[in-house]
């Protein structure tokens, strides 16, 4: 039976081998997600005129995109975690109903964001920006935001299907969908921005075109092999399924949503020193680090279906084995990445934007954050494990720590004491504190197992 084949693979394959098989496609998927914003930043920086305001505009819209992505991960992880546990427990009907319900809710919320976002785009842009921003930057930000908002339903739904496929063990299908969209984005960016002279609007059109392509391919992929089919007749919007989505998805919502809030606060804090150049330097550094952390998250997401499926099947030793395996290799990877970033920080920033002022701020930020980067191995894997076993409250606390509980006070207090240097070290300070919180949360659940 199809169910038995999937069950045997998820419960009998050696844990390290299974995680590696699932992690490679998810690492690629996470890097692809980061490429969308990075590609836009790179090509608008090559514009013959207004390159620095355009680069700052893409950075200012990033928190808005992070919020849309947060919605997609909320419904995707919320429904994916649950359906994976149900498949492990042999409850395919509940898994099918959850898959369709999570998709339907994401589609509705994405449409609402598109409508309200375009109605209130100017006030939203003024909120994201600071008083130091020029009218050129504000105008470019609004142009970019209007088009990005049109793609909100496709962006949210592609993340839902991607995560549902991943939690079923179909990580390759999930990867192909996102990869196709990224390729479209990278091809269209230089053509529309530079070739046809569309500027910042071309960057936005390229981005949503890639998202629409990803959505279509992922939707087709969900109808192949053992994957659960999305069907309107399986939609069950009731208290039980909504609670399960909230319980499994809230950690992702907090993690991604607070990342958006932290980006806004970071932009505001950095703008006090050098206007667009400081904002561009800080956001470019954040983008580079996001790519590194995305690779780690992709590795952890290879563990998540192993964790949730085996937890549902009652095989908790496999859950623990996978956790320690991911912590070990995740920390080794981050230590290597941190060393490279620390040595070549200014050169890395100059690859994105050839501007000495931007590289000075971005390079210092990269070096400060590289010092704390290896600590994220424990923090992120703990969050992944707690979320996958359905420990929603602890997972929400863990996911809120890095960009919320500790970062927000750091970005509000440290710049008042150390000036721009306080902005540059705020994330590193938050990462140290997050580790101190994550260890006892992990120990409490591992002891229960």
Buried (B, 14 or more C-beta within 10 A) or exposed (E): EEEEEBBEBBBEBEBBEBBBBBBBBBBBBBBBBBBBBBBBBBBBBBBEEBBBBBBBBBBBBBBBBBBBBBBBBBBBBBBBBBBBBBBBBEBBEBBBBBBBBBBBBBBBBBEEBBEEBBEEBBEBBBEBBBEBBBEBBBBBBBBBBBBBBBBBBBBBBBBBBBBBBBBBBBBBBBBBBBBBBBBBBBBBBBEBBBEEEBBBBBBBBBBBBBBBBBBBBBBEBBEEEBBBEBEEEBBBEEEEBBEBBBBBBBBBBBBBBBBBBBBBBBBBBBBBBBBBBBBBBBBBBBBBBBBBBBBBBBBBBBBBBBBBBBBBBEBBEBBBBBBEBBBEBBBEBBBEBBEEBBEBBBEBBBBBBEBEBBBBBBBBBBBBBBBBBBBBBBBBBBBBBBBBBBBBEBBBBBBBBBBBBBBBBBBEEBBEEEEBBBBBBBBBBBBBBBBEBBEEBBEEBBEEE
